Amino acid sequence: MRLTWSDVTPKPLWLTRRQLMAGGGALLATPALAKIEAAKSPYSTDEAPNSFEDITTYNNFYEFGTGKGDPAEYAGALTVDPWSIVIDGMVDRPGTYDLADVVKGQPLEERIYRFRCVEAWSMVIPWIGFQLSGLLDRVGVQPGAKFVAFETLVRPEEMPGVASPFIDWPYREGLRLDEAMHPLTILATGLYGEAMPRQNGAPIRLVVPWKYGFKSIKSIVRISLVDTMPPTTWNMLQPSEYGFYSNVNPKVDHPRWSQASERRIGAGLFGGRQDTLMFNGYEAEVASLYAGQDLAADF
């Protein structure tokens, strides 16, 4: 069943969709109309955000290529309107939801989050989004559900990177249900007060700030509630290097490099090196989720 458009689309979403149709995260002819109104979030870090240029030109988005500049170069061809998301599995109201229906009624917030890559670089990004828990509550999570699985769009004619066979497309990710319902976990539709640029995962992506960046899946087209741990792309590729949980943990190194420190993008080639924080600095908020777990084994 395909769900119909909402009778009234919230102003922030209407502005988002108008900007997305303009292309590539660029401003509309009237810049004031491109702004997304969002409340400031108490979950934000007080660290200074990276520049818009940093955030939109240094990306991992393998559907557009493996180079850090490939997403910015090639993602402009991606069609992001119309957009729909299949929500299925162990939910009371499964269906194919238009983006307007996904965002309808969700309070948008600006959340300035630390963003840590497993490759030992980091940024601070001012996302615009809403709690994933709000959407899951709306569709009705059934009692037996234990995990949330996500899939990214596969569109070869617009995504040149999917011609590569090294990933079993579509890109897949997953969270335990309590992780998905945590208030820090958001679905983001923009950054820096603007609609989400295509190279950053337009029109809607996951952001889980205490985990490595590859957990925050981009350009989502399916969300499934399931009762068993779902397959995830990097764990499928290299299970000895990428676990399901992928929490930022400076005590557990990647087999090929240390995770004890990180390089802040934008600080220069020899600057910006800093110690990696447990759970990316969100230990006080999320450590209780993993009480009793061996985080060296559940990495």
Secondary structure as UniProt FT lines:
FT   HELIX           11..22
FT   TURN            24..25
FT   HELIX           31..34
FT   STRAND          39..40
FT   TURN            42..43
FT   HELIX           52..57
FT   HELIX           62..64
FT   TURN            68..69
FT   HELIX           70..74
FT   HELIX           75..77
FT   STRAND          84..89
FT   STRAND          95..98
FT   HELIX           99..103
FT   TURN            104..105
FT   STRAND          109..116
FT   TURN            118..119
FT   STRAND          121..131
FT   HELIX           132..139
FT   TURN            143..144
FT   STRAND          147..152
FT   TURN            156..158
FT   HELIX           160..163
FT   TURN            165..166
FT   STRAND          172..176
FT   HELIX           177..180
FT   TURN            183..184
FT   STRAND          186..191
FT   TURN            192..193
FT   STRAND          194..195
FT   HELIX           198..200
FT   TURN            201..203
FT   STRAND          205..207
FT   TURN            209..210
FT   HELIX           213..215
FT   STRAND          220..226
FT   HELIX           233..237
FT   TURN            239..241
FT   TURN            250..251
FT   TURN            255..256
FT   STRAND          261..264
FT   TURN            265..266
FT   TURN            269..270
FT   STRAND          273..275
FT   HELIX           278..281
FT   HELIX           283..286
FT   HELIX           287..290
FT   TURN            291..292
FT   TURN            295..297
//
